[in-house]
């Protein structure tokens, strides 16, 4: 689930909307937040897209949590 946040007095920002696709989240962010640049970062736990203004200050963020690792049952383990 992609979540769009707008910068405010909260740490992460004010939640604007939630979307199933990245394209829909970017479209909503473009409508709600007038940003000039985007920076995409990925790590093990989440994908973060920073929305920045002309001065490269963060004015919003799009976040998606990654799902956990798939686990193999002990009895089904390949040798």
N, C-alpha and C positions, 0 to 999 in steps of 0.2 A: 504494500500500500504506500503510494507516494503521498507525502504530506507537504503542503505549502505553508510556510510561515513568513510573516511580515515583521520587520524589526519594530520593537516597541520596548516598553520598560521591563518586560519579562526577559529572562536569560536567553531562551531560544527564540522568542518572538510570539506574536499572536497567530494562532492557527487560523488560516483562511479557508482551506479546503483539503479534501482527500480525494485521490484518484487512483484508478487501477493501472494506468499507463503513464509512462514518462512524458509522452507527447501531450497528453491532456493536462498534466501538471504544469508543464512549461507554458502552454497556451493560457491557462488561468493566471499564472504568475505574470505573464506579459500584459494581461488585461488589468490586473489589480496593482501591480508594482511596476513602476516605470524604471526599468533597469537597462543599463547599456552593455554590461559584460556578464558572462557566466563562466564559472570555474568549477569543473567536475573533479571530485576526489573520491577514491574508493579505498576501503580497507576491509578487513575480515568481517566486521560487524555491520557496516552500513555504507550506503552510497549517498554522498552529499553534493548538491549543486548549489554553489554560492551565487547569489544575485547581487551584482555590484553596480553602483552609479558611475558617472563619468570620472569621478575622483578616485575610483577603485575602493570605495568604502562599502562594506557589506550592508545592504538594505533589506535582505531577505534570504531565505534558504529553502531548498527542496530536499527532503530527506526520505530515504527508503531503508528500512531495516532488512538485512539479508536473513534468510532462513538458516537454521542450524545445520550442522553436518549430518549427512545420512549415516546411520549406524548399521553395522553388519552384526547380525546375531551370532553368538559364539558357535552355535551348532551349524550354521550355514557358511562359516568361514572357509574360503578356498585355501588349499595348501599348495 
